[in-house]
Amino acid sequence: MSQLLTVAKPRRNTELLLLVLALGMSALANALVNMNLGRTFDNDYFTQIALLTVLAVAFHIVLRLKAKYADPVILPIVVGLNGLGLAVIHRLDITSGLSKYAPQQWMWTSLAVICAIAVIWLLRDHRILRRYTYISLLASVVLLILPMVPGIGWSAYGASVWIKIGPFSFQPGEIAKITLAIFFAGYLSSNRDLILLAGKKIGPLQLPRVRDLAPMIVAWLASVGVLIFQRDLGSSILFFGLFMVMIYVATSRVSWIFIGLALIAVGGVAAYQIFPHVARRIDVWINAFDPAYIGADFGSFQVVEGLFGMANGGLMGTGFGQGSPDSLPVANSDMIIAVIGEELGLIGLFAVLCLYALLISRGFRAALGTRDAFGKLLAVGLSFAVALQTFVIIGGVTRLIPLTGLTTPFLSAGGSSLLANWIIVALILKISDAARRPIDTSGLAAPTDPILPPAQINPINTHVGPRTQEVQAP
């Protein structure tokens, strides 16, 4: 019997070429900041560009050695976004007269890339993580509880989501989104058959059995708990949305979406009625341009100022360093998108959104390509976490939805967010390497998840991509 195989190409040279473009974009952004603000090209400029180049090339070399079939587009996109964020934070430091946020962001960038490299180097196979399903759940609980521990818990901007030890602060919830994704992927890939058992049917909806609703209720209560005790609306939306998408992908049941939306509606109405901080966010969002809300404490001044800044940028932008974000609160974190919109204009902002869209789509492509159910769910969950976080913060800045305290992935100042998102990138790259790696030609069957019989594989489990093989009859 002859066998025709479509062999995937590593495409690491393509990645290297794209990395050159991404590093060039970062160098150009920093150069424009210095020129437009009357700064000289000192040793710091060349040192920082060299550092980012070394980190990116080191990551590229590790991919060549340990994951040479990984997606060639993901790393350049992330380097480009991270480099752009460093340039904007540097620009804001110059204007404010402070020089602490940019050096901190460089330090966290270095640490985040090194940790991501360690994940690529040490994690032989992403399926190993499935062994730690319930350990990941325990780790998630501990991480979410840490900010409420007396002595290390720290509150800022009305939310209690940080821990502070000495001069260092960290947001454990950023790491919790990774451990929760691992738990959900492990649990759903192992218990999919139980969840799919038929329950009552109401019209076109096939509802699950009551006992199978337990994970959904637990996820809903956990997200409400974050909202109640930590006053963090953004993380609450992120955690529940993560579970909703992963259980839908695992089961393909639309009924789960309706159940989830019902729980969100009930929780949202109850939170608005019971918790003043939630009601205040909604009122500020609805009445943003009311003078009474603009001048109030924790009012709408931040959002309104950001909207006027983006309007000032117009189509082409004012140019790096030529905008006026001086009066914009937390410009280097929550509102960094507004700064980009003002100084790079609608075209620049749209380019940034296209980079996010491409990054997320490549993550979903990795999910489609891999054969095991755990890898599919994990790649979808991690990619959706980045997508939802991006949507929530940009939607808040543009007043599409109420503003929350999430950071813009890879752009905003914030070490814990940067660290978590680089680790997410490393995990997606490992999954994409498994998806694109040529199969063993000694046999026709590739390793698949033994939990899912072929007859029960849903559309997300259908393999497409360069590893497709065709058997030709003799």
Secondary structure, 3 states (H helix, E strand, C coil): CEEEECCCCCCHHHHHHHHHHHHHHHHHHHHHHHHHCCCCCCHHHHHHHHHHHHHHHHHHHHHHHHCCCCCCCHHHHHHHHHHHHHHHHHHHHHHHCCCCHHHHHHHHHHHHHHHHHHHHHHCCCHHHHHHHHHHHHHHHHHHHHHHHCCCCEEEECCEEEEEEECCEEECHHHHHHHHHHHHHHHHHHHHHHHHCCCCCEECCEECCCHHHHHHHHHHHHHHHHHHHHCCCHHHHHHHHHHHHHHHHHHHCCHHHHHHHHHHHHHHHHHHHHHCHHHHHHHHHHHCCCCHHHHCCCCCCHHHHHHHHHHHHHCCCCCCCCCCCCCCCCCCCCCCHHHHHHHHHHHHHHHHHHHHHHHHHHHHHHHHHHCCCHHHHHHHHHHHHHHHHHHHHHHHHHCCCCCCCCCCCCCCCCCHHHHHHHHHHHHHHHHHHHHHHCCCCCCCCCCCCCCCCCHHHCCHHHCCCCCCCEEEECC
